[in-house]
Amino acid sequence: MTVLKGYDCDIVICGGGVIGASLACLLGDANFNVVLLDREPPKKIESKADDSRILAVTVASERILKTTGAWSYFAEEKISPFREMHVWDENGDGKICFESASICEPVMGYIIEYNVIANALHKRISCLENVNYISGVSPKLIKKEIDAINIETDNGRKLKTKLLVGADGSNSVVRKLCNINFQKHDYEQSALTCVVTSEIEHGEIARQRFLSDGPLAFLPMKSPNKSAIVWSAKPQRIQQLLKSNKTVFHDELTAAFGNKLGLITESSERKIFQLSRAQADHYVQPRLALIGDSAHTVHPLAGLGANLGLLDAASLAEVLIDTFNSGRDIGRLQVLRRYERWRKGENLQMMYVLDGFKYLFENQFQSVQWLRNSGLDVINDMPIVKNAIMARAMGLNGSLPRFAKSYN
Ligand SMILES: Cc1cc2nc3c(=O)[nH]c(=O)nc-3n(C[C@H](O)[C@H](O)[C@H](O)COP(=O)(O)OP(=O)(O)OC[C@H]3O[C@@H](n4cnc5c(N)ncnc54)[C@H](O)[C@@H]3O)c2cc1C
């Protein structure tokens, strides 16, 4: 695709994290001329597999990442498949176990470091002549015209394009410069993440225990005794865990996980994140679209934030490719609204489901505790319902973009 006269490129994407870089690959492959901006260069992959920013990646995301061409750059030892997920409650003996084999799928998903995905996407981008990656810059001014959008960066660079995509995370500058309100609900919870070594092997099973003040997840890594943990609780409790020495931390973690994997014997550097749910009032304006965390954030209890963002990227790419092929202007509001209607509804639905889970499991009324434990057992004994929930969480059904449906 040749850039129209008077424009510097077809599309500017601001934010080269996993979501913005994925969109750049999908659009680059479709021959759009793309400029990808980021205020930072991609982070180097740690030499040890101990980076605590680790993502659970669904089957739908696997298909999207394969379509981007990035998946083939992942080293085999950096991808950890999980085939089962066990969920249970601290108060009671209710339990639910999902197994990918019960819906004839080889895996439920994969555990992969954020930096491994980001680096692979950037390797792919460096092979795409029509994607120009510029790091160390941030937009300072955004000015719209009828047929174009103008971006001025903090180092004085000017870009005129047909469409600007904000993929610059939850503190999106693009969203702020375009005056789009971000409705935030503070969960009054923080999450602590790190990689731990356990006495007992994880057996490629993802596990989540709901404690009274938040969920504790163990995500299996390639090494049979290593898991990435995400521990959500009240901010004071997380601060206390952050500051505690290793012995105390390992003991507290072993106890909080009910000794499920035996003693915790080692752990990497602990990091904390504030947790909130948020949704932009609008995902689109004329010549502008928001994707990923710049449009919405969710609780990490189901490990879905980046997966929803990848579906945004794949849906927007589909809308833009189809629009271009039918000879229409990719920056028109009617075109972009198709993307907004599609993804906002899906994301909102997921947010409410996750909130429902969160409040149900944090409720300390005895009757609710009894109900949810019985509920877990009842669902566990209903294969049709259980398999439907699992297929949805794996991204195998719902209103999927074509890049998430299959990979050729
Ligand atoms: C504790 C925790 C655990 C999680 N676990 C999972 C999980 O298991 N699975 C899952 O799917 N999701 C998970 N998530 C959510 C996931 O991390 C995010 O949804 C995902 O990283 C969002 O990607 P993004 O590219 O939209 O934003 P980001 O990853 O935040 O990337 C934004 C990019 O924009 C750049 N940028 C920022 N500001 C500017 C600017 N002004 N100018 C230019 N560039 C800019 C940044 O440098 C960065 O490269 C988790 C989140 C938390 C907090």
The ligand as a MOL file (V3000), in Angstrom:
LIG
                    3D

  0  0  0     0  0            999 V3000
M  V30 BEGIN CTAB
M  V30 COUNTS 53 58 0 0 0
M  V30 BEGIN ATOM
M  V30 1 C -0.1540 -8.2540 38.4040 0
M  V30 2 C -0.6630 -8.3700 37.0100 0
M  V30 3 C -0.7420 -9.6120 36.3850 0
M  V30 4 C -1.2270 -9.7240 35.0880 0
M  V30 5 N -1.3320 -10.9650 34.5250 0
M  V30 6 C -1.8460 -11.0800 33.2860 0
M  V30 7 C -1.9800 -12.3680 32.6610 0
M  V30 8 O -1.6310 -13.4120 33.2250 0
M  V30 9 N -2.5280 -12.4330 31.4070 0
M  V30 10 C -2.9450 -11.3080 30.7540 0
M  V30 11 O -3.4600 -11.4180 29.6460 0
M  V30 12 N -2.8060 -10.0770 31.3200 0
M  V30 13 C -2.2770 -9.9360 32.5510 0
M  V30 14 N -2.1360 -8.6970 33.1030 0
M  V30 15 C -2.5280 -7.5040 32.3220 0
M  V30 16 C -1.4620 -7.1300 31.2830 0
M  V30 17 O -0.2090 -6.9420 31.8920 0
M  V30 18 C -1.8900 -5.8630 30.5460 0
M  V30 19 O -3.2360 -5.9530 30.1740 0
M  V30 20 C -1.0490 -5.6750 29.2730 0
M  V30 21 O 0.3120 -5.5680 29.5950 0
M  V30 22 C -1.4940 -4.4140 28.5330 0
M  V30 23 O -0.6560 -4.2450 27.4200 0
M  V30 24 P -0.5830 -2.8220 26.6740 0
M  V30 25 O 0.3930 -3.0370 25.5450 0
M  V30 26 O -1.9430 -2.3140 26.3900 0
M  V30 27 O 0.0300 -1.8370 27.7590 0
M  V30 28 P 1.4770 -1.8800 28.3950 0
M  V30 29 O 1.9500 -3.2610 28.5530 0
M  V30 30 O 1.3950 -0.9990 29.5940 0
M  V30 31 O 2.3860 -1.1700 27.2860 0
M  V30 32 C 2.2500 0.1970 26.9920 0
M  V30 33 C 3.4020 0.6150 26.0780 0
M  V30 34 O 3.2230 2.0030 25.7800 0
M  V30 35 C 4.4290 2.7120 26.0430 0
M  V30 36 N 4.0650 4.0770 26.4590 0
M  V30 37 C 3.4990 4.4480 27.6290 0
M  V30 38 N 3.3280 5.7780 27.6510 0
M  V30 39 C 3.8050 6.2480 26.4730 0
M  V30 40 C 3.9070 7.5340 25.9090 0
M  V30 41 N 3.5090 8.6280 26.5700 0
M  V30 42 N 4.4420 7.6610 24.6740 0
M  V30 43 C 4.8890 6.5660 23.9940 0
M  V30 44 N 4.8020 5.3320 24.4780 0
M  V30 45 C 4.2650 5.1660 25.7020 0
M  V30 46 C 5.1330 1.9070 27.1460 0
M  V30 47 O 6.5310 2.1480 27.1290 0
M  V30 48 C 4.7720 0.4690 26.7430 0
M  V30 49 O 5.6880 -0.0520 25.8090 0
M  V30 50 C -1.6400 -8.5680 34.3950 0
M  V30 51 C -1.5500 -7.3070 34.9890 0
M  V30 52 C -1.0750 -7.2130 36.3000 0
M  V30 53 C -0.9910 -5.8520 36.9230 0
M  V30 END ATOM
M  V30 BEGIN BOND
M  V30 1 1 1 2
M  V30 2 1 2 3
M  V30 3 2 2 52
M  V30 4 2 3 4
M  V30 5 1 4 5
M  V30 6 1 4 50
M  V30 7 2 5 6
M  V30 8 1 6 7
M  V30 9 1 6 13
M  V30 10 2 7 8
M  V30 11 1 7 9
M  V30 12 1 9 10
M  V30 13 2 10 11
M  V30 14 1 10 12
M  V30 15 2 12 13
M  V30 16 1 13 14
M  V30 17 1 14 15
M  V30 18 1 14 50
M  V30 19 1 15 16
M  V30 20 1 16 17
M  V30 21 1 16 18
M  V30 22 1 18 19
M  V30 23 1 18 20
M  V30 24 1 20 21
M  V30 25 1 20 22
M  V30 26 1 22 23
M  V30 27 1 23 24
M  V30 28 2 24 25
M  V30 29 1 24 26
M  V30 30 1 24 27
M  V30 31 1 27 28
M  V30 32 2 28 29
M  V30 33 1 28 30
M  V30 34 1 28 31
M  V30 35 1 31 32
M  V30 36 1 32 33
M  V30 37 1 33 34
M  V30 38 1 33 48
M  V30 39 1 34 35
M  V30 40 1 35 36
M  V30 41 1 35 46
M  V30 42 1 36 37
M  V30 43 1 36 45
M  V30 44 2 37 38
M  V30 45 1 38 39
M  V30 46 1 39 40
M  V30 47 2 39 45
M  V30 48 1 40 41
M  V30 49 2 40 42
M  V30 50 1 42 43
M  V30 51 2 43 44
M  V30 52 1 44 45
M  V30 53 1 46 47
M  V30 54 1 46 48
M  V30 55 1 48 49
M  V30 56 2 50 51
M  V30 57 1 51 52
M  V30 58 1 52 53
M  V30 END BOND
M  V30 END CTAB
M  END
